[in-house]
């Protein structure tokens, strides 16, 4: 980053919100950082690791932990020993870490302990729309909710300070749009991890019931003090759109909703200035915003403990308040409670009253619309759909028939609708008839990449079980996309680890059906070991399929205990590709790690050690062998396992591409119908391999019933890499990030 | 009044995961930053990116504050003087839509303001589902519809439409990976993006591996010529 900055004449660097969060922690002198990957949080820890390499910060420890619970407990240990510790995860990861989190405030901390828990309204890459603000209140842990990446940078620093002063863990909860938004930021400093004061033995660190009772009292004493401090914080502000006119209406907004509100107000004012202002009745004439009237605004950046004094200042003299926040009505409930306790005549409107949308993300348009309705002025010249939408609607069902118009979600419909009504530029009546109807767009749901080894594994299992009744448990990772047609190989998906335990329950109900569970390699270590022990102990007749692609693919290729690499040791300075390769080589050589290489835990060895008697490891691209291994496993009387081992295309170079022999190919479409590979396309009525997408996996060569797809004769390795930096060059790497937890 | 560009410049980039849209956003943002302007971007990075539809949002404001602001300041009227705080371009406000693929361009058209500029590649990427279902998709209907909108006598829904034969230009340049920079060049040449080409060139040098800088500089120039 420093080199790049030197090439520019500005002290500012473009930083993603996750980088801003990382730099905030570095600025605060963080000394121990742990986490588990999960979109949208993954780049926080990676940014810190990068800085460790850049500045050779040997005194700063960074690790990808096995799962979020381990990560939090590592952070707790560091904080008990007086260091500043940061723990990162996504919202569902907090569920895994919750056992530790719930007890922690009772003990408190010595060094500052900050958890960054990224929420995902939408949800865009998650299995829930849970709200960490509410989780924080449940755990009695203060929480910060940044509106922008700049604010996230500042908040992390304040969070460490608060954590240490009150000896409490603190949560910072950015949402996806903050994590993945980019802004210019001054990151030109050399991080200096704070020296830790060391662990001091004492009764306070042991959570006996007596300690829990005392701890509870300590919590109840400090929360009001923190709330009162929050009431003067610059993260929580009250302002008037027109300081010269008294406002009777108020708007409260939390986190990123405040940024949307800011832009919605700007848009509405611009519209007024443009003469868009209309004949609607304005309830408060004479305000700064002509149509809307004077408004008082409350920005909440620290929702728990709630800054009551600041909120009361805001409520003074208001008749109605509209609350904008994503997910749970946290601020709305706090205001309702305040109004009740103080017998104020203010009506609080929001999700609970149906005035704002209950699920999904907010947006400038949505807030402008609801703001207009609240102020009794038509807010917007175009209709805005306020029904909850999900940007990925249809994605989960992939190419299934149900996805017709839904796959690309909200924007598809919006495009058509907006274009159709918009030809008149504000005069919809003339435009609608003059504009031709928009074409029906092909849905484009996410799919497994061309060359993905999961496609081969799923194909092998499918072939092995042809004609037999089978149910496939799925888990969290890229391979959840195996749900899409034509693979259709994921029947259930609940949470990390459930891929192998749900089939165990099903098998008790329908023992005549073959039950298989698919988990990724990172998921295997994070959440599946207890499930394996459970199957062995209870003698379950289920088959575990570990899709070992040598990386945590969906979240951006992080190392895990099976890769033989860590995020921040000697190999941290290598690219992920080199790191993963080194790890695989180490494993192939049977070495369990050197000074510079982490031990590569062998999944088959672990499975055997846990008591699984039937364990096979296969290369899924050796289709016949893999298929046979599945048959053997499924017929085994007891728990069995197959480890499908082939690297993700993001950590392995492409191979020479096969070609379709036009003379032999009958265009029967078998390859396309069986594999659904994005590189297999029909061009000019001929099945063709798209040379920009094909990774040379060769799976289609084995599938073609007419042997019309030929493996390449010579090794003429392809693909000149793009232009960009590593994160952007190769096709799938453009996605650098992705997905839900795991791989 | 509708066509009056606000002092802020909103750009939406639409494409398919893997086409290089993220780099395109970064280049625009970097160029804006080099010109001393405030900029915010947001990307679709998530599950949708595995070959799915992706959007990039680039919001360029006026000069950024000399000291990077900590907390977002409380808004005081007039708000319009402020650069945007939120990362996503609202529906119907984008000044420019850069589409990497015909269906994706049309899918994102709702973001375009009335009278805005559309730059789109002509080459289609056939979704797996379309291949599977045997549904015809060649992009012709999408391009025809965009042309009809641009030519509509009654409306200014679409102000300027530029179509770019990205595949041909990529072939000419000898790389399939420079579509993003070609399209940026084409967008610059429309005059709808008030950034100096020199800033884009500097951004290329700042963000792209040295080995590929020359190729991408050529792609930028070729993209700019393609529309003249």
Interface residues (C-beta under 8 A of the other chain):
Chain A: X4 X7 X8 X9 X10 X12 X14 X39 X40 X124 X125 X147 X148 X150 X151 X153 X154 X176 X177 X178 X180 X181 X182 X183 X184 X185 X186 X234 X235 X237 X238 X239 X241 X242 X243 X256 X258 X259 X260 X262 X263 X265 X266 X267 X269 X270 X273 X274 X275 X276 X288 X289 X297 X299 X301 X363 X364 X365 X368 X382 X384 X391 X392 X395 X398 X399 X403 X407 X408 X411 X412 X414 X415 X416 X417 X418 X419 X422 X423 X424 X425 X426 X430 X431 X434 X435 X436 X438 X439 X441 X442 X443 X444 X445 X446 X447 X448 X449 X478 X481 X485 X486 X554 X669 X672 X673 X676 X677 X678 X680 X681 X682 X691 X692 X693 X720 X721 X722 X723 X724 X725 X727 X728 X729 X731 X732 X734 X735 X736 X737 X738 X739 X740
Chain B: X1 X2 X4 X6 X16 X17 X18 X19 X20 X21 X22 X23 X25 X26 X29 X30 X33 X34 X36 X38 X39 X40 X41 X42 X43 X44 X45 X46 X47 X48 X49 X50 X51 X52 X53 X55 X64 X68 X69 X70 X71 X72 X74 X75 X76 X77 X78 X79 X80 X82 X84 X85 X86 X87 X88 X90 X91 X92 X93 X103 X104 X106 X107 X108 X109 X110 X111 X114 X115 X126 X127 X128 X129 X130 X131 X132 X133 X134 X135 X137 X141 X142 X144 X145 X148 X149 X152 X153 X154 X155 X156 X157 X175 X176 X177 X178 X180 X181 X202 X205 X206 X207 X208 X209 X212 X215 X216 X219
